[in-house]
Amino acid sequence: MLIVNSKGRKTGSDTIRSYNEISESSYVRSSGVEGNEFYDLAMTLIDGETYQIKVFGKHNGLYSMCILLSWYKGEWKYKTENFDNVQIKKGEVHNYTLKFSLTAPMEIKRVN
């Protein structure tokens, strides 16, 4: 999984290498075995920013992705978006957009 900000900076991993170009971000393998891995990507989002999220098919099969956003605006607020059991083939790339805003509804959607 790879996240890209509007300046083209990346955090995460594609099929070739890992990136940590976005300040205040991290991407680590948290658990799992080859073919059934779990990764955590954490970062500070910028109000009004649109991010691209890319999921790379390393194997034929299914993946699940949970996006948990939390922010403080007078009180803590949360939004969770789940993409469960998504079919992917080896070599495929699935693209998502994440539009983060403190004042407008946030959008997280798959674009291909």
TORPA-4810 file (N, C-alpha, C, O; in nm, 3 decimals):
<nodes>
NODE_1_0.085_-0.117_0.000_0.000_0.000_0.000_0.089_0.123_0.000_0.195_0.125_0.063_M
NODE_2_0.046_0.225_-0.070_0.121_0.348_-0.083_0.024_0.464_-0.078_-0.082_0.459_-0.141_L
NODE_3_0.058_0.569_-0.003_-0.023_0.689_-0.003_0.063_0.801_-0.061_0.182_0.812_-0.030_I
NODE_4_0.002_0.885_-0.146_0.073_0.992_-0.216_-0.001_1.122_-0.190_-0.123_1.130_-0.210_V
NODE_5_0.071_1.226_-0.146_0.005_1.355_-0.123_0.007_1.438_-0.253_0.060_1.393_-0.354_N
NODE_6_-0.050_1.557_-0.248_-0.063_1.640_-0.370_0.071_1.690_-0.422_0.080_1.736_-0.535_S
NODE_7_0.176_1.682_-0.340_0.311_1.722_-0.384_0.389_1.605_-0.441_0.505_1.620_-0.480_K
NODE_8_0.326_1.488_-0.446_0.391_1.370_-0.501_0.476_1.294_-0.401_0.543_1.197_-0.438_G
NODE_9_0.475_1.336_-0.276_0.551_1.265_-0.172_0.477_1.138_-0.132_0.354_1.135_-0.130_R
NODE_10_0.554_1.034_-0.100_0.496_0.901_-0.077_0.536_0.846_0.059_0.644_0.873_0.111_K
NODE_11_0.445_0.766_0.115_0.475_0.682_0.231_0.409_0.548_0.204_0.295_0.541_0.160_T
NODE_12_0.484_0.442_0.233_0.432_0.307_0.211_0.527_0.228_0.126_0.648_0.249_0.129_G
NODE_13_0.471_0.135_0.049_0.553_0.047_-0.031_0.481_0.012_-0.160_0.360_-0.013_-0.161_S
NODE_14_0.557_0.011_-0.270_0.503_-0.043_-0.394_0.564_-0.182_-0.411_0.612_-0.239_-0.313_D
NODE_15_0.566_-0.236_-0.528_0.620_-0.370_-0.545_0.772_-0.372_-0.551_0.832_-0.480_-0.550_T
NODE_16_0.835_-0.256_-0.557_0.981_-0.248_-0.571_1.051_-0.198_-0.445_1.152_-0.255_-0.404_I
NODE_17_0.998_-0.094_-0.385_1.068_-0.034_-0.270_0.970_0.031_-0.173_0.851_0.042_-0.200_R
NODE_18_1.025_0.073_-0.059_0.947_0.144_0.044_0.981_0.292_0.041_1.091_0.331_0.001_S
NODE_19_0.885_0.375_0.085_0.901_0.520_0.086_0.862_0.574_0.224_0.775_0.517_0.290_Y
NODE_20_0.924_0.681_0.265_0.886_0.754_0.386_0.914_0.902_0.362_0.992_0.964_0.435_N
NODE_21_0.850_0.958_0.259_0.876_1.096_0.216_0.781_1.197_0.278_0.809_1.317_0.276_E
NODE_22_0.669_1.153_0.333_0.571_1.244_0.392_0.607_1.263_0.539_0.619_1.166_0.613_I
NODE_23_0.624_1.388_0.580_0.661_1.413_0.720_0.548_1.367_0.812_0.431_1.367_0.774_S
NODE_24_0.586_1.327_0.933_0.493_1.277_1.034_0.411_1.159_0.984_0.290_1.153_1.003_E
NODE_25_0.480_1.064_0.918_0.413_0.944_0.870_0.501_0.823_0.896_0.623_0.834_0.910_S
NODE_26_0.436_0.706_0.903_0.510_0.581_0.917_0.432_0.468_0.851_0.310_0.473_0.839_S
NODE_27_0.506_0.367_0.808_0.446_0.250_0.744_0.525_0.129_0.792_0.645_0.118_0.765_Y
NODE_28_0.460_0.038_0.862_0.529_-0.078_0.918_0.444_-0.203_0.902_0.321_-0.198_0.903_V
NODE_29_0.513_-0.316_0.887_0.444_-0.445_0.889_0.414_-0.475_1.035_0.506_-0.479_1.117_R
NODE_30_0.288_-0.495_1.068_0.251_-0.515_1.208_0.241_-0.662_1.246_0.266_-0.698_1.361_S
NODE_31_0.205_-0.748_1.151_0.195_-0.891_1.181_0.165_-0.967_1.054_0.155_-0.908_0.946_S
NODE_32_0.152_-1.097_1.067_0.112_-1.181_0.955_0.228_-1.260_0.897_0.343_-1.242_0.936_G
NODE_33_0.194_-1.346_0.805_0.292_-1.428_0.735_0.283_-1.397_0.586_0.186_-1.336_0.541_V
NODE_34_0.382_-1.439_0.512_0.386_-1.413_0.368_0.253_-1.454_0.304_0.205_-1.566_0.324_E
NODE_35_0.194_-1.364_0.228_0.066_-1.389_0.164_-0.054_-1.351_0.247_-0.166_-1.345_0.196_G
NODE_36_-0.033_-1.324_0.376_-0.142_-1.283_0.464_-0.084_-1.185_0.565_-0.074_-1.214_0.685_N
NODE_37_-0.046_-1.068_0.515_0.027_-0.971_0.595_-0.062_-0.857_0.639_-0.165_-0.828_0.577_E
NODE_38_-0.023_-0.792_0.748_-0.094_-0.677_0.802_0.005_-0.562_0.812_0.115_-0.578_0.865_F
NODE_39_-0.036_-0.446_0.762_0.050_-0.328_0.765_-0.026_-0.212_0.829_-0.148_-0.203_0.817_Y
NODE_40_0.046_-0.126_0.896_-0.011_-0.005_0.954_0.054_0.116_0.889_0.177_0.125_0.882_D
NODE_41_-0.028_0.207_0.841_0.020_0.333_0.788_-0.043_0.442_0.873_-0.166_0.452_0.881_L
NODE_42_0.040_0.524_0.935_-0.009_0.632_1.021_0.051_0.763_0.972_0.168_0.769_0.936_A
NODE_43_-0.030_0.868_0.972_0.021_0.998_0.929_-0.070_1.110_0.974_-0.187_1.088_1.007_M
NODE_44_-0.017_1.230_0.976_-0.094_1.350_1.004_-0.146_1.403_0.871_-0.069_1.434_0.780_T
NODE_45_-0.279_1.414_0.859_-0.340_1.465_0.737_-0.353_1.616_0.743_-0.367_1.674_0.850_L
NODE_46_-0.349_1.679_0.627_-0.359_1.825_0.617_-0.498_1.862_0.568_-0.548_1.804_0.471_I
NODE_47_-0.561_1.957_0.634_-0.695_2.003_0.598_-0.696_2.052_0.452_-0.610_2.130_0.412_D
NODE_48_-0.793_2.006_0.375_-0.809_2.047_0.236_-0.724_1.967_0.137_-0.728_1.994_0.017_G
NODE_49_-0.648_1.872_0.186_-0.558_1.793_0.101_-0.631_1.672_0.043_-0.718_1.613_0.108_E
NODE_50_-0.596_1.635_-0.080_-0.644_1.512_-0.141_-0.526_1.417_-0.154_-0.420_1.455_-0.202_T
NODE_51_-0.546_1.294_-0.110_-0.442_1.191_-0.112_-0.482_1.079_-0.206_-0.601_1.048_-0.221_Y
NODE_52_-0.384_1.019_-0.267_-0.406_0.899_-0.349_-0.356_0.779_-0.270_-0.246_0.782_-0.215_Q
NODE_53_-0.437_0.676_-0.263_-0.398_0.552_-0.197_-0.392_0.444_-0.304_-0.486_0.427_-0.381_I
NODE_54_-0.281_0.372_-0.308_-0.261_0.266_-0.407_-0.239_0.134_-0.336_-0.158_0.125_-0.243_K
NODE_55_-0.310_0.032_-0.380_-0.293_-0.103_-0.327_-0.241_-0.188_-0.442_-0.300_-0.192_-0.550_V
NODE_56_-0.129_-0.256_-0.418_-0.061_-0.334_-0.522_-0.086_-0.483_-0.500_-0.070_-0.534_-0.389_F
NODE_57_-0.126_-0.551_-0.607_-0.148_-0.695_-0.600_-0.017_-0.772_-0.606_0.044_-0.784_-0.712_G
NODE_58_0.025_-0.824_-0.491_0.146_-0.906_-0.486_0.113_-1.052_-0.518_0.200_-1.128_-0.559_K
NODE_59_-0.012_-1.090_-0.498_-0.061_-1.226_-0.522_-0.205_-1.215_-0.572_-0.269_-1.111_-0.555_H
NODE_60_-0.255_-1.320_-0.633_-0.399_-1.328_-0.661_-0.470_-1.355_-0.530_-0.427_-1.440_-0.453_N
NODE_61_-0.578_-1.285_-0.505_-0.654_-1.311_-0.383_-0.736_-1.194_-0.338_-0.780_-1.112_-0.419_G
NODE_62_-0.757_-1.185_-0.208_-0.841_-1.083_-0.147_-0.758_-0.998_-0.053_-0.659_-1.044_0.003_L
NODE_63_-0.799_-0.871_-0.037_-0.741_-0.786_0.066_-0.853_-0.708_0.133_-0.962_-0.691_0.077_Y
NODE_64_-0.825_-0.663_0.253_-0.915_-0.574_0.325_-0.834_-0.454_0.370_-0.717_-0.467_0.405_S
NODE_65_-0.897_-0.338_0.369_-0.832_-0.215_0.411_-0.929_-0.138_0.499_-1.044_-0.115_0.461_M
NODE_66_-0.881_-0.099_0.616_-0.960_-0.017_0.707_-0.891_0.118_0.720_-0.773_0.125_0.756_C
NODE_67_-0.963_0.224_0.692_-0.910_0.359_0.707_-0.981_0.422_0.826_-1.102_0.439_0.826_I
NODE_68_-0.903_0.454_0.928_-0.956_0.517_1.049_-0.898_0.657_1.058_-0.776_0.674_1.070_L
NODE_69_-0.983_0.756_1.053_-0.942_0.895_1.065_-0.989_0.949_1.200_-1.101_0.922_1.243_L
NODE_70_-0.903_1.024_1.266_-0.943_1.092_1.388_-0.886_1.232_1.386_-0.773_1.253_1.340_S
NODE_71_-0.963_1.328_1.435_-0.919_1.467_1.438_-0.988_1.539_1.552_-1.091_1.496_1.603_W
NODE_72_-0.929_1.649_1.589_-0.982_1.727_1.701_-1.030_1.861_1.651_-0.953_1.938_1.592_Y
NODE_73_-1.156_1.890_1.674_-1.215_2.020_1.641_-1.315_2.052_1.752_-1.436_2.037_1.735_K
NODE_74_-1.261_2.096_1.868_-1.343_2.121_1.985_-1.372_1.994_2.063_-1.389_1.996_2.185_G
NODE_75_-1.376_1.882_1.991_-1.391_1.749_2.050_-1.335_1.649_1.949_-1.322_1.681_1.831_E
NODE_76_-1.302_1.529_1.995_-1.249_1.428_1.906_-1.359_1.374_1.815_-1.469_1.343_1.860_W
NODE_77_-1.328_1.365_1.688_-1.420_1.310_1.589_-1.350_1.196_1.516_-1.227_1.192_1.507_K
NODE_78_-1.431_1.102_1.465_-1.377_0.984_1.401_-1.456_0.949_1.276_-1.576_0.975_1.268_Y
NODE_79_-1.387_0.891_1.181_-1.454_0.835_1.062_-1.379_0.707_1.025_-1.256_0.705_1.021_K
NODE_80_-1.454_0.603_0.999_-1.396_0.476_0.958_-1.456_0.435_0.825_-1.577_0.446_0.804_T
NODE_81_-1.373_0.389_0.737_-1.417_0.338_0.607_-1.350_0.203_0.586_-1.228_0.191_0.594_E
NODE_82_-1.430_0.101_0.560_-1.378_-0.034_0.540_-1.398_-0.078_0.396_-1.504_-0.056_0.337_N
NODE_83_-1.297_-0.140_0.342_-1.305_-0.206_0.211_-1.266_-0.351_0.239_-1.148_-0.382_0.256_F
NODE_84_-1.365_-0.439_0.243_-1.343_-0.577_0.284_-1.350_-0.674_0.168_-1.432_-0.659_0.078_D
NODE_85_-1.262_-0.773_0.171_-1.262_-0.883_0.074_-1.265_-0.834_-0.070_-1.348_-0.878_-0.150_N
NODE_86_-1.173_-0.743_-0.101_-1.162_-0.689_-0.236_-1.073_-0.782_-0.319_-0.961_-0.813_-0.280_V
NODE_87_-1.125_-0.826_-0.432_-1.050_-0.916_-0.520_-0.941_-0.838_-0.592_-0.966_-0.730_-0.645_Q
NODE_88_-0.819_-0.893_-0.593_-0.708_-0.831_-0.666_-0.624_-0.941_-0.729_-0.612_-1.051_-0.675_I
NODE_89_-0.566_-0.910_-0.845_-0.479_-1.004_-0.914_-0.335_-0.957_-0.904_-0.308_-0.838_-0.889_K
NODE_90_-0.244_-1.051_-0.912_-0.101_-1.018_-0.909_-0.072_-0.918_-1.021_-0.109_-0.939_-1.136_K
NODE_91_-0.004_-0.809_-0.986_0.031_-0.705_-1.083_-0.072_-0.594_-1.096_-0.042_-0.490_-1.155_G
NODE_92_-0.192_-0.613_-1.043_-0.295_-0.509_-1.048_-0.265_-0.399_-0.948_-0.200_-0.422_-0.845_E
NODE_93_-0.313_-0.279_-0.978_-0.305_-0.167_-0.884_-0.446_-0.111_-0.867_-0.510_-0.075_-0.965_V
NODE_94_-0.493_-0.104_-0.743_-0.622_-0.041_-0.712_-0.595_0.098_-0.658_-0.510_0.116_-0.570_H
NODE_95_-0.666_0.196_-0.709_-0.647_0.335_-0.671_-0.768_0.388_-0.596_-0.883_0.365_-0.635_N
NODE_96_-0.741_0.460_-0.488_-0.843_0.524_-0.406_-0.806_0.671_-0.389_-0.688_0.707_-0.397_Y
NODE_97_-0.907_0.756_-0.366_-0.880_0.894_-0.327_-0.937_0.918_-0.188_-1.041_0.865_-0.151_T
NODE_98_-0.865_1.000_-0.115_-0.906_1.041_0.019_-0.901_1.192_0.022_-0.794_1.251_0.016_L
NODE_99_-1.018_1.256_0.033_-1.025_1.401_0.045_-1.052_1.434_0.190_-1.160_1.406_0.243_K
NODE_100_-0.952_1.495_0.256_-0.962_1.524_0.398_-0.998_1.671_0.418_-0.932_1.760_0.363_F
NODE_101_-1.103_1.696_0.496_-1.147_1.831_0.525_-1.206_1.837_0.665_-1.280_1.748_0.707_S
NODE_102_-1.173_1.943_0.736_-1.231_1.963_0.869_-1.370_2.027_0.861_-1.444_2.025_0.959_L
NODE_103_-1.405_2.085_0.745_-1.531_2.158_0.734_-1.632_2.093_0.640_-1.752_2.121_0.651_T
NODE_104_-1.588_2.008_0.548_-1.678_1.945_0.454_-1.676_1.794_0.475_-1.583_1.742_0.536_A
NODE_105_-1.777_1.724_0.424_-1.774_1.579_0.438_-1.650_1.520_0.371_-1.613_1.561_0.261_P
NODE_106_-1.587_1.425_0.438_-1.471_1.359_0.380_-1.515_1.254_0.282_-1.619_1.190_0.298_M
NODE_107_-1.434_1.237_0.178_-1.464_1.137_0.077_-1.349_1.038_0.069_-1.233_1.076_0.060_E
NODE_108_-1.384_0.910_0.073_-1.287_0.804_0.049_-1.354_0.712_-0.052_-1.458_0.653_-0.024_I
NODE_109_-1.294_0.698_-0.170_-1.358_0.615_-0.270_-1.256_0.549_-0.361_-1.145_0.600_-0.382_K
NODE_110_-1.295_0.437_-0.414_-1.211_0.367_-0.513_-1.238_0.430_-0.649_-1.353_0.454_-0.685_R
NODE_111_-1.132_0.456_-0.723_-1.147_0.523_-0.853_-1.117_0.431_-0.971_-1.130_0.474_-1.086_V
NODE_112_-1.078_0.307_-0.946_-1.065_0.209_-1.056_-1.085_0.069_-1.003_-1.078_-0.027_-1.079_N
</nodes>
